[in-house]
């Protein structure tokens, strides 16, 4: 069975003190809890503080982006080796908010490769804009992003990747894809993985849903056959709401 993943993407929110308090509050309320794999992805500058808070716990630490070069004259960038050195085990790659700033499918693929080579688990994001859904090209967009994002990776490498389907029109808008809409795209993604890397890899491949995930919709989403967890934005910035999502089974 595929172990669910609940990842909190804090985006550009929280000073170090606030981030430490948020992580500590989440950890306290999850003490002794066994369930989904939990990953917290704070801003870069809070990563060392969160590492210390999470030390010795089962909650994993992630970053929100990574550069594809190991080192060099790349002002403002952070390498995969730096993230590992800071205590990260996961990294979000290809989030729509990065793609909107000009990140291409090729750049996303390079970032996934650098993450894998450093031993990080990439959380590779895909998803269509509102106008693309309205035009009926959701599957064309998602197929391009999935195929190009996974291009050049052997099945054993693909198996180490977590994918997150985030319809852009549902991110931060309060709108959420219906469970049926989410399931349809998740099943499509799993089919693409099977076509490219084999049925065995696809069976174990975890696909998360992201886009206005909240405590009141997580259970219906997780009831879908091909949903393996959630990439949570705004609701991950409050201890109680995020913990309720992690504890979606009650």
Residue, then its C-alpha position, 0 to 999 in steps of 0.5 A: x500500500x502507498x503511505x499517504x503524505x501530508x506536506x505543508x507548504x508555508x510559502x513566504x510566511x512567518x519569521x523564524x520565531x513564528x515558524x518555530x512556534x508553528x512547527x512546535x505546536x504541530x509536533x506536540x499535537x502529533x506526538x505518538x500519532x502514527x499515520x501519514x508521512x508528514x513534511x513541513x516546508x518552511x521558508x529557507x531562513x527558517x529551515x535550521x530552526x525547524x530542523x532543531x524543533x523536529x529533531x528526533x521526530x518522525x516529521x520530515x523537513x522540506x524546502x520550497x525550491x532548489x537550484x539545479x547546479x551544485x555550486x557556482x556564481x548563481x546569486x540568490x540560489x540554493x543547491x540540493x547539497x545545501x538543503x541536505x546539509x541544512x537537514x532537509x529530506x524533501x523539496x517542492x519542485x515546479x510549483x505553479x507559483x514558480x512556473x508563473x515566474x518563468x520556470x520551464x518544464x526543462x528547468x523543473x526536470x533539471x531541479x528534480x534531477x539535482x534533488x534525486x542526485x543529492x538524496x532528496x525526495x522531490x515533490x514535483x508539482x503539476x497542474x492546469x490554469x483556469x483558462x486551460x481547464x475551461x478550454x478542455x486542455x487539462x489532460x494535455x497540459x498535465x501530460x506535458x508537465x508529467x512527461x517532461x518532468x519525469x523525462x530521462x529518469x529510470x523507473x527506480x528514480x521515478x519511484x523516489x519522486x512524489x507528485x502533487x496535482x495542483x489545479x492552479x485555479x484552486x490554489x489560494x482561491x477557496x475553490x477546490x476540485x471536486x473529489x471526482x475531478x481530482x480522482x480523474x486527473x490522479x488516475x490519468x497521472x498514474x496511467x502516464x507513469x505506468x506508460x513511462x516507467x511500468x505498472x509496478x512503478x505506477x502502483x507505488x507512485x504517490x500522487x498528492x492533491x493540492x489546492x485549497x485543502x482544508x479540514x472539511x474537504x480532506x476526508x472526501x478527497x482522501x477517499x478517492x482511489x488514486x489520491x495519496x495525500x495533500x500538499x497544503x498551503x494556507x491551512x498548514x499555517x495554523x496548528x489546529x487546521x493542519x493537524x486535523x488534515x493530518x488526522x483526516x481519519x479521525 
